[in-house]
Amino acid sequence: MVDPLSNQIIGKIKQAPELYHRLVLVVAPSGSGKTSALKEVRQGLRAPLINVNLEISRRMLELTTRQRALQASRLLEDILRQNRSDVVLLDNIEILFEKSLEQDPLRLLQGLSRNRTIVATWNGEIGDNYLIYAAPDHPEYRRYSCQDLQVVTQE
């Protein structure tokens, strides 16, 4: 049986080429089945599934803290370039929120989604028409307007 979350993701992927940013965010708390849904989508679409934390960490091992901040977006871009698929699935993106990397995770993903469809998991929630990552008092806290975002949530 196909997971309803997987069906929602596939539906948004089909709509994505019509959008300026071809980004689909799968928003739910940690441990809620986002990875399982992406694995199911990967099987159906034969799209690469990338563990961002693992891949970025590997590439940053030899870099200084300052070099990491300067090169984080380029490293992710290189990872995507190696996967020549029109649809790329990104899981475990928490490293992009690391304060020392000085990144704006949503803007980074949006920029990378101009030329390909990117589906990324987002450990957070939607509240009052805002996309939220972490609690307000947490150093990695982010809050973005949901306007113009392709979001999939568990129902």
N, C-alpha and C positions, 0 to 999 in steps of 0.2 A: 504494500500500500504506500502511496506517495504522501509524504508529509505536506500538510497544508502550507507550512512556511515555505517549503521548496516551490510549491505552485505559485505562491505570491512572488517569490524572487524571480522565477522564470517569466512571469507576466510583466514585471518591471523591466527585465532585461530586454524583452521584446519592444517595449515602449522607448527605451533609452536612446536609440539612434536618432530620434526626432528632437532630442533635447540639446541645449547648449552644453551643459555638463552631463556626461553620460555616467553619472555616479548613482549607484543604488546602495543605500545604507540599510543594513539589517540590524535593527535596534532592539535590544533586550538585555536583561541583566546577565551576568556571568553564570554559566551552568544551565542556561535555559534551552539549549539545543541549536544554537546558531551554527556551530561547527558541523553538526550532523546534517543540518539542512544544506550547508554549502557542499558537503561531500556528496550529497544526493544530486545537487545541481551539477557538480563537476562530472559525475558519471553520465548524466543525461546530455550535457552539452560538450563534454570532453574539453572543458576549460581548465587551465592550470589553477591550482589552489596553493597559495603562497602563505606561509607562516611568516609574517612581517617581522615579528620580534626576533625570530631565529635568524632570518636572512640578513637583516640590518646589523644585528649584534655580531655576526660572523665578520662582516665587512668593516666593523668599527674597532675590532680588537687592537689593531696597531696604531690607531689614531689618538691624538691628544683630545682633551675635552673640547678645546676650541675648534679643532679640525672636525670633530663630530658634529658640532653645531653648524659649521659652514657646509659640510658635505652631506648631511642627512637627506635632504631632498634629492640630491643628485644620485645618491646610493639607491634610493627607492626607484628613481627613474631608470637606473641601470638594471635593476632587478626586473622591472616591467618590460624593458626593451629586450631582455633575454628570452622572454616569453612572448612570442610573436602572435599570440592569439588576439582576436578581436574582443574577447571577453576574458577578464582576469578576476579571479576570486581572491580577496585578501582577508586573512583571518589573523587574530592576535595582533592588533595594531597598536596596542598600549604603549609601545616604545615611542610612538610619534607624539605622545602627550608628555613625555619626560621634559621637565622644565629646563634642564641643562642643554637640550637640543634646540631650544628657542624656535619651535615650529608652531604654526597654526594648522593643526591636523586636517580640519575640514577644508581649508583653502588649498592645502597641499594636494589632497585627494581630488578636489574639484579641478585643479590645474592639470593633474595627470589624466583626468577623465575626458579631456577634450578630443582625443584621437582614438579612444577605445572605451569600451564599457567596463567600468570597475564596480565590482560588488564588494563592499567592505563590511565586516562585522563591527558593531559599535556597542561596547559594554556601557549601557546607560539607559535612558528612558526619554519619553516624550511627555512633556508637561506644559500645559497652558500654551500650546502651539510653539514650544521651544524644544530643541534637541539638547539634551543635557548629558554631560560626562562628569562623573564624580560628584561628591557633595560640595556645597558652596564653600565650606571651610577647608577643603582639600587643596593642596598646591596645584594639582593638575585639573582643577575644576574648569569646565568650559560650558558655555551656554550659547546656542545659536538659534536664530529664527528658523522655523521649519519651512518658511516660504521658499518655493522653488526647489525643494529637496525631494528626491524620490526615496521614500522611507517605507520599509517593510517592518511590521511589528507582529508579534504573536497575538492571536485573537483568542 
